[in-house]
Amino acid sequence: MINKIVIANRGEIAARVIRTCKQLNIQAVSIYSEADKDAPYVQMADESYLIGPPRVNESYLNIEKIISVAKECKADAIHPGYGFLSESDIFAEKCESEDIIFIGPKSKVIRQMGSKIAARTMMQQAGVPVVPGTEGAVTSAEEATSIAEAIGYPIMLKASAGGGGIGMQMVHSKEELSKAIENNSKRALNFFGDGSMFIEKKVENARHIEIQVLADHYGNAVHLFERECSIQRRNQKVIEEAPSPFISEKTRKNMGDKAIQAVKTLGYTNAGTIEFLVDEQENFYFLEMNTRIQVEHPITEEITGIDIVEKQIQIANGEALDIKQADLHLNGHAIEARIYAEDPITFFPSPGHIHRFEPPEGEKIRNEITVCNNYDVTPFYDPMIGKLIVHGQTRNEAISLLQTALQEYKIEGIKTNLPMLLSIMKHQAFRSGNTTTNFVETNYLTQLNKK
């Protein structure tokens, strides 16, 4: 029985998990680095423990220290949030060996999905379509050139163990490929300890659409429909919405069915997300599986009424899913905008002191935030400082709500991407639902260059 949970994370996701813990009368324990000692989430928890210096390898990635805290406070479980150790099979396995419940899938499944090459193979075995490309890692520039010429340029070069756009590059010619392999392989090795690279055909004018799934330990699984995540910069999501304004009801059902098929084939449990690329004809291809809760999970909660963190905890506690697919229905439209401490033109991080922070408020507005007034944004972590979520009955209503809320958002002392987000909200291509993965390059940046 789960009575106490250590949240092995920081910022808004830590606050988010703490909130659900309180609703379930479960004690929440936060960990924090020296840089986060004044962070709002630390005060929200029932107990808080200093985990180490600011750098992540000495704090939020310190497995032994986190396990030590869990033992010291006699926690039953650990919730990893997203990022950091959330998709570490080593961390999940350590929890298992210490009889601490890891709120996520088993370490074996995380390990399988952690390799994009292995994940492609398993999805093919599960009957899920994948983008044409290599069956395994490319072993030389010559092999990569031969494969690229066979499937045709442009191609996407990807790191097998990558994430967040690291180790990923679109390549247009043979001349680019050799250098791209060398550079990205080195980068992937530095970030993930694995420099393996593979190749996929570039899906032109693609959309990034993902399916949220929940699965328990008794063979029950449901999907919570899709999220459109096509608006990205540096291969990282900026604006997400649910449902997608593009796909048909038939494609929605097919994608959901394939996601459930994959989950059951894998023996997957807890919350997860299967990401797809969708072309102009609504053909969809497996991209990757995230074996954790997603940054953008709130928009799914808004349109389904399901608390995904609550379901994660219940599943980890050995409870059967209390919802069936037939019980789930789309309710309205939700959009999330990620608020970053970054230059809205260069996208470079903008750490500094926030001397005014006033997020918008309202009945249909939800804020998930990391910071507060008189708060120092440090250079040690991801520059996302909050998420702004709105829920309307229609997509047009949601867009209007978000535009108004962004205009009311007050942050002073640092640069943020608020001007970029507002510009996207007003752009005709976005308002019409034309949100492919090259939206920022072809619309926002092009518009800036004309000024």
C-alpha positions as CSV (number, residue, x, y, z in Angstrom):
1,M,0.0,0.0,0.0
2,I,1.4,3.4,-1.0
3,N,1.3,5.9,1.9
4,K,4.4,8.0,1.1
5,I,6.0,9.0,-2.2
6,V,9.3,10.6,-2.9
7,I,9.1,12.8,-6.0
8,A,12.5,12.4,-7.8
9,N,12.2,15.6,-9.7
10,R,11.9,19.3,-9.4
11,G,9.8,22.3,-10.6
12,E,6.3,22.2,-11.9
13,I,6.1,18.4,-12.3
14,A,7.1,18.0,-8.7
15,A,4.4,20.4,-7.6
16,R,1.9,18.6,-9.9
17,V,2.6,15.2,-8.3
18,I,2.5,16.7,-4.8
19,R,-1.0,18.1,-5.6
20,T,-2.4,14.7,-6.5
21,C,-0.7,13.1,-3.5
22,K,-2.5,15.5,-1.2
23,Q,-5.8,14.7,-2.9
24,L,-5.2,11.0,-2.2
25,N,-4.0,11.6,1.4
26,I,-0.6,10.3,0.5
27,Q,2.5,11.9,2.1
28,A,4.7,13.7,-0.5
29,V,8.4,14.0,-0.1
30,S,10.3,16.5,-2.3
31,I,14.0,16.5,-3.0
32,Y,15.9,19.7,-4.0
33,S,19.4,20.9,-5.0
34,E,21.1,23.8,-3.4
35,A,19.9,25.9,-6.4
36,D,16.3,25.0,-5.7
37,K,16.2,25.6,-1.9
38,D,13.7,28.5,-2.4
39,A,11.6,26.8,-5.1
40,P,7.8,26.8,-4.5
41,Y,7.5,23.0,-4.8
42,V,9.8,22.5,-1.9
43,Q,7.4,24.2,0.5
44,M,4.4,22.3,-0.8
45,A,5.7,18.9,0.3
46,D,5.2,17.2,3.6
47,E,8.9,16.6,3.9
48,S,11.9,17.9,1.9
49,Y,15.5,16.8,1.6
50,L,18.5,18.5,0.2
51,I,19.9,16.1,-2.4
52,G,23.2,17.9,-3.4
53,P,24.8,20.7,-5.3
54,P,23.1,22.4,-8.3
55,R,24.6,20.2,-11.1
56,V,22.3,17.4,-12.0
57,N,24.8,14.6,-11.8
58,E,25.4,15.5,-8.2
59,S,21.7,15.9,-7.3
60,Y,18.7,14.9,-9.5
61,L,20.7,12.2,-11.3
62,N,22.3,10.8,-8.1
63,I,20.5,7.5,-7.8
64,E,22.2,6.3,-4.6
65,K,21.3,9.6,-2.8
66,I,17.7,9.5,-3.9
67,I,17.3,5.9,-2.8
68,S,19.0,6.8,0.5
69,V,16.4,9.6,1.0
70,A,13.5,7.1,0.2
71,K,14.8,4.7,2.8
72,E,15.5,7.4,5.4
73,C,11.9,8.8,5.2
74,K,10.4,5.3,4.9
75,A,8.8,6.0,1.5
76,D,6.8,3.2,-0.2
77,A,7.3,4.6,-3.7
78,I,9.2,7.0,-6.0
79,H,7.6,9.0,-8.7
80,P,10.2,10.1,-11.3
81,G,8.2,12.8,-13.1
82,Y,9.6,13.4,-16.6
83,G,13.2,14.0,-17.7
84,F,16.1,13.2,-15.3
85,L,15.8,9.6,-14.2
86,S,12.2,9.0,-15.4
87,E,13.3,6.7,-18.3
88,S,16.4,5.2,-16.6
89,D,16.1,1.5,-16.5
90,I,19.0,1.5,-14.0
91,F,17.0,3.7,-11.6
92,A,13.8,1.6,-12.0
93,E,15.8,-1.6,-11.5
94,K,17.4,-0.2,-8.4
95,C,14.0,0.7,-7.0
96,E,12.8,-2.9,-7.7
97,S,15.9,-4.4,-5.9
98,E,15.3,-2.2,-2.9
99,D,11.5,-3.0,-2.7
100,I,10.6,0.6,-3.5
101,I,7.7,0.9,-5.9
102,F,8.7,2.7,-9.1
103,I,5.7,4.6,-10.4
104,G,6.2,3.7,-14.0
105,P,6.8,0.6,-16.1
106,K,9.1,-2.3,-15.3
107,S,12.8,-1.7,-15.8
108,K,12.9,-4.3,-18.6
109,V,10.3,-2.4,-20.7
110,I,12.1,0.9,-20.1
111,R,15.3,-0.7,-21.3
112,Q,13.6,-2.0,-24.5
113,M,12.0,1.3,-25.3
114,G,15.1,3.3,-24.4
115,S,16.8,2.1,-27.5
116,K,15.0,3.6,-30.5
117,I,16.4,0.9,-32.7
118,A,15.1,-1.9,-30.5
119,A,11.8,0.0,-30.1
120,R,11.4,0.1,-33.9
121,T,11.9,-3.6,-34.1
122,M,9.4,-4.3,-31.3
123,M,6.8,-2.0,-32.8
124,Q,7.1,-3.8,-36.2
125,Q,6.5,-7.1,-34.4
126,A,3.4,-5.6,-32.7
127,G,2.0,-4.6,-36.2
128,V,2.6,-0.8,-35.7
129,P,3.8,0.9,-38.9
130,V,7.3,2.5,-38.7
131,V,9.1,5.0,-40.9
132,P,11.2,3.4,-43.7
133,G,14.8,3.2,-42.5
134,T,17.6,1.1,-41.1
135,E,16.9,-2.1,-39.2
136,G,19.8,-1.5,-36.9
137,A,22.6,1.0,-36.1
138,V,24.7,2.2,-39.1
139,T,28.3,1.1,-38.7
140,S,30.0,3.4,-41.1
141,A,29.6,6.5,-43.3
142,E,29.7,4.2,-46.4
143,E,26.8,2.1,-45.1
144,A,24.8,5.2,-44.2
145,T,25.4,6.7,-47.6
146,S,24.2,3.5,-49.3
147,I,21.0,3.4,-47.2
148,A,20.3,7.1,-47.6
149,E,20.6,6.8,-51.4
150,A,18.3,3.8,-51.4
151,I,15.5,5.4,-49.4
152,G,16.1,8.9,-50.9
153,Y,17.1,12.3,-49.3
154,P,16.2,14.1,-47.1
155,I,16.7,11.6,-44.3
156,M,16.6,12.0,-40.5
157,L,19.8,10.9,-38.7
158,K,18.9,9.9,-35.1
159,A,20.7,8.7,-32.0
160,S,19.4,5.4,-30.8
161,A,19.5,6.5,-27.1
162,G,18.6,10.1,-27.8
163,G,15.8,12.4,-26.6
164,G,14.9,16.1,-26.7
165,G,16.3,16.5,-30.2
166,I,19.8,15.7,-29.1
167,G,21.7,13.7,-31.7
168,M,19.1,14.3,-34.3
169,Q,19.6,16.0,-37.7
170,M,18.0,16.3,-41.0
171,V,20.4,15.5,-43.8
172,H,19.8,16.6,-47.4
173,S,22.8,15.2,-49.3
174,K,25.7,12.7,-49.3
175,E,28.1,15.6,-48.6
176,E,26.4,16.4,-45.3
177,L,26.0,12.9,-44.1
178,S,29.5,11.9,-43.1
179,K,30.1,14.9,-40.9
180,A,26.6,14.7,-39.5
181,I,27.2,11.1,-38.4
182,E,30.5,12.0,-36.7
183,N,29.1,15.1,-34.9
184,N,25.9,13.6,-33.7
185,S,27.4,10.3,-32.7
186,K,29.9,12.2,-30.4
187,R,27.1,14.3,-29.0
188,A,24.9,11.3,-28.3
189,L,27.8,9.5,-26.6
190,N,28.5,12.5,-24.4
191,F,24.8,12.9,-23.4
192,F,23.6,9.3,-23.2
193,G,26.7,7.1,-23.2
194,D,25.6,5.5,-26.5
195,G,26.7,6.9,-29.8
196,S,24.7,4.5,-32.0
197,M,23.0,6.2,-34.9
198,F,20.2,5.1,-37.3
199,I,18.5,6.5,-40.3
200,E,14.9,7.1,-41.2
201,K,13.2,8.6,-44.3
202,K,12.2,12.2,-43.7
203,V,8.4,12.4,-43.7
204,E,7.7,15.6,-45.5
205,N,5.1,18.1,-44.1
206,A,4.6,15.7,-41.1
207,R,2.7,16.2,-38.0
208,H,3.8,15.0,-34.6
209,I,0.8,13.3,-33.0
210,E,1.0,11.1,-29.9
211,I,-1.4,8.8,-28.1
212,Q,-1.6,8.7,-24.3
213,V,-2.1,5.2,-22.9
214,L,-2.8,3.7,-19.5
215,A,-2.3,0.0,-18.7
216,D,-2.6,-1.9,-15.4
217,H,-1.1,-5.2,-14.2
218,Y,-4.2,-7.3,-15.2
219,G,-4.1,-6.8,-19.0
220,N,-6.4,-3.8,-19.1
221,A,-5.4,-0.9,-21.3
222,V,-7.0,2.3,-22.6
223,H,-5.9,5.2,-24.7
224,L,-6.9,8.8,-23.8
225,F,-7.0,10.0,-27.4
226,E,-4.3,12.1,-29.1
227,R,-2.3,15.2,-28.6
228,E,-1.0,17.4,-31.5
229,C,2.6,18.4,-30.8
230,S,3.8,19.7,-34.1
231,I,4.9,23.2,-33.1
232,Q,8.5,22.7,-32.1
233,R,11.7,24.6,-32.0
234,R,15.0,22.7,-32.0
235,N,13.0,19.5,-32.2
236,Q,11.4,20.3,-28.8
237,K,7.7,21.0,-28.3
238,V,6.4,24.5,-27.6
239,I,2.6,24.3,-28.1
240,E,0.5,21.2,-27.8
241,E,-3.3,20.7,-28.3
242,A,-5.8,18.0,-27.8
243,P,-7.5,16.7,-29.9
244,S,-5.6,17.2,-33.1
245,P,-7.3,19.6,-35.5
246,F,-6.1,17.4,-38.5
247,I,-6.9,13.7,-38.2
248,S,-10.2,12.1,-39.0
249,E,-12.3,10.0,-36.5
250,K,-11.2,6.9,-38.5
251,T,-7.5,7.8,-38.1
252,R,-8.0,8.6,-34.5
253,K,-9.5,5.1,-33.9
254,N,-6.8,3.4,-35.9
255,M,-4.0,5.2,-34.0
256,G,-5.6,4.4,-30.7
257,D,-6.1,0.8,-31.6
258,K,-2.5,0.4,-32.7
259,A,-1.2,2.1,-29.5
260,I,-3.2,-0.4,-27.4
261,Q,-2.0,-3.3,-29.5
262,A,1.6,-2.2,-28.9
263,V,1.1,-1.8,-25.1
264,K,-0.3,-5.3,-24.8
265,T,2.4,-6.8,-27.0
266,L,5.1,-5.1,-24.8
267,G,3.4,-6.1,-21.5
268,Y,3.5,-2.4,-20.7
269,T,2.1,-1.0,-17.4
270,N,1.4,2.4,-16.0
271,A,1.2,5.7,-18.1
272,G,3.0,6.0,-21.4
273,T,2.9,7.8,-24.7
274,I,3.4,6.4,-28.2
275,E,4.5,9.1,-30.6
276,F,3.7,9.1,-34.3
277,L,4.6,11.1,-37.4
278,V,1.5,11.6,-39.6
279,D,1.8,12.5,-43.3
280,E,-0.5,14.6,-45.4
281,Q,-2.6,11.5,-46.3
282,E,-3.0,10.6,-42.6
283,N,-0.6,7.7,-42.9
284,F,1.0,7.3,-39.5
285,Y,4.4,5.9,-38.4
286,F,5.8,5.0,-35.0
287,L,8.4,7.6,-33.8
288,E,9.2,6.6,-30.3
289,M,7.6,5.6,-27.0
290,N,7.9,7.7,-23.8
291,T,7.8,5.4,-20.8
292,R,6.8,8.2,-18.4
293,I,4.3,11.0,-17.9
294,Q,4.6,13.7,-20.5
295,V,5.1,17.5,-20.0
296,E,1.9,18.0,-22.0
297,H,-0.3,15.6,-20.1
298,P,-2.6,18.4,-18.7
299,I,-4.3,18.9,-22.0
300,T,-5.4,15.3,-22.1
301,E,-6.6,15.6,-18.5
302,E,-8.7,18.6,-19.5
303,I,-10.5,16.9,-22.4
304,T,-11.0,13.6,-20.6
305,G,-11.5,14.5,-17.0
306,I,-8.9,11.9,-16.0
307,D,-6.2,12.7,-13.5
308,I,-3.2,10.8,-15.1
309,V,-1.0,11.1,-12.1
310,E,-3.7,9.6,-9.9
311,K,-4.0,6.7,-12.3
312,Q,-0.2,6.2,-12.3
313,I,-0.3,5.9,-8.5
314,Q,-3.3,3.6,-8.5
315,I,-1.7,1.3,-11.1
316,A,1.6,1.2,-9.2
317,N,-0.4,0.4,-6.1
318,G,-1.7,-2.8,-7.8
319,E,-5.2,-1.5,-8.5
320,A,-7.1,-2.4,-11.7
321,L,-8.1,0.4,-14.1
322,D,-11.6,1.5,-13.3
323,I,-12.2,3.0,-16.7
324,K,-12.9,1.2,-20.1
325,Q,-12.4,2.6,-23.5
326,A,-16.2,2.9,-24.1
327,D,-16.4,5.2,-21.1
328,L,-14.0,7.8,-22.6
329,H,-15.2,10.7,-24.7
330,L,-13.6,13.9,-26.0
331,N,-14.8,17.0,-24.2
332,G,-13.9,20.3,-25.9
333,H,-10.5,21.4,-26.9
334,A,-7.4,22.2,-24.8
335,I,-4.1,23.9,-25.7
336,E,-0.9,24.1,-23.7
337,A,1.8,26.7,-24.2
338,R,5.2,26.1,-22.6
339,I,6.7,29.3,-21.0
340,Y,10.4,29.4,-21.4
341,A,13.1,31.6,-19.9
342,E,14.7,32.2,-23.3
343,D,15.2,34.7,-26.0
344,P,12.2,34.5,-28.3
345,I,14.3,35.0,-31.5
346,T,17.5,33.0,-30.8
347,F,15.9,30.5,-28.4
348,F,19.0,30.8,-26.2
349,P,18.2,30.4,-22.4
350,S,17.8,33.6,-20.4
351,P,18.5,32.9,-16.7
352,G,18.2,35.7,-14.2
353,H,16.2,37.3,-11.5
354,I,12.4,37.5,-11.9
355,H,11.2,40.6,-10.0
356,R,7.6,40.4,-11.3
357,F,5.6,37.2,-12.0
358,E,1.9,37.3,-12.5
359,P,0.4,34.4,-14.4
360,P,-3.2,34.9,-15.8
361,E,-6.0,33.4,-13.9
362,G,-9.6,32.3,-14.8
363,E,-12.1,29.5,-14.8
364,K,-10.8,27.9,-18.0
365,I,-7.1,28.6,-17.3
366,R,-4.7,26.2,-15.6
367,N,-1.2,27.1,-14.6
368,E,1.6,24.6,-13.9
369,I,4.5,26.8,-12.8
370,T,8.1,26.5,-11.5
371,V,8.8,30.0,-10.3
372,C,7.4,33.0,-8.4
373,N,8.0,36.6,-7.6
374,N,11.6,37.5,-6.7
375,Y,12.9,34.1,-7.9
376,D,16.2,33.4,-9.6
377,V,16.1,31.2,-12.7
378,T,19.4,29.4,-12.7
379,P,21.4,28.1,-15.7
380,F,21.5,24.6,-14.4
381,Y,18.2,23.2,-15.6
382,D,15.8,23.2,-18.5
383,P,14.6,26.8,-19.1
384,M,10.9,25.9,-19.0
385,I,9.4,27.9,-16.1
386,G,5.8,27.1,-16.6
387,K,2.9,25.8,-18.6
388,L,-0.2,27.7,-19.5
389,I,-3.2,25.5,-20.3
390,V,-6.7,26.5,-21.5
391,H,-9.8,24.5,-22.1
392,G,-12.6,25.6,-24.4
393,Q,-15.6,24.0,-25.9
394,T,-14.2,24.5,-29.4
395,R,-10.7,25.0,-30.8
396,N,-11.5,28.6,-31.8
397,E,-12.6,29.3,-28.2
398,A,-9.4,27.7,-26.8
399,I,-7.2,29.8,-29.2
400,S,-9.0,33.0,-28.1
401,L,-8.6,32.0,-24.4
402,L,-4.9,31.3,-24.8
403,Q,-4.2,34.5,-26.8
404,T,-5.9,36.6,-24.1
405,A,-4.2,34.7,-21.3
406,L,-0.8,35.2,-22.9
407,Q,-1.4,38.9,-23.3
408,E,-2.1,39.1,-19.5
409,Y,0.9,37.1,-18.5
410,K,3.4,39.3,-16.7
411,I,7.1,38.3,-16.3
412,E,9.7,40.9,-15.7
413,G,13.5,40.6,-15.2
414,I,14.3,38.0,-17.8
415,K,13.5,37.3,-21.5
416,T,10.8,34.8,-22.2
417,N,9.2,33.2,-25.3
418,L,5.8,35.0,-24.6
419,P,6.2,37.1,-27.8
420,M,6.8,34.0,-29.8
421,L,3.8,32.2,-28.4
422,L,1.5,35.2,-29.0
423,S,2.8,35.5,-32.6
424,I,1.9,31.9,-33.2
425,M,-1.6,32.3,-31.7
426,K,-2.3,35.1,-34.1
427,H,-0.8,33.4,-37.2
428,Q,-3.3,32.3,-39.8
429,A,-1.6,29.0,-40.5
430,F,-2.0,28.0,-36.8
431,R,-5.5,29.3,-36.6
432,S,-6.5,27.2,-39.6
433,G,-4.9,24.1,-38.1
434,N,-1.9,23.9,-40.5
435,T,0.6,22.9,-37.7
436,T,3.3,20.7,-39.3
437,T,6.6,20.1,-37.6
438,N,8.3,22.8,-39.8
439,F,5.8,25.5,-38.6
440,V,8.3,27.5,-36.6
441,E,10.9,27.6,-39.5
442,T,8.4,28.3,-42.3
443,N,6.1,30.7,-40.5
444,Y,7.5,32.2,-37.3
445,L,11.1,32.6,-38.2
446,T,10.3,33.6,-41.8
447,Q,8.0,36.3,-40.4
448,L,10.8,37.6,-38.2
449,N,13.3,37.7,-41.0
450,K,10.9,39.9,-43.0
451,K,10.9,42.6,-40.3
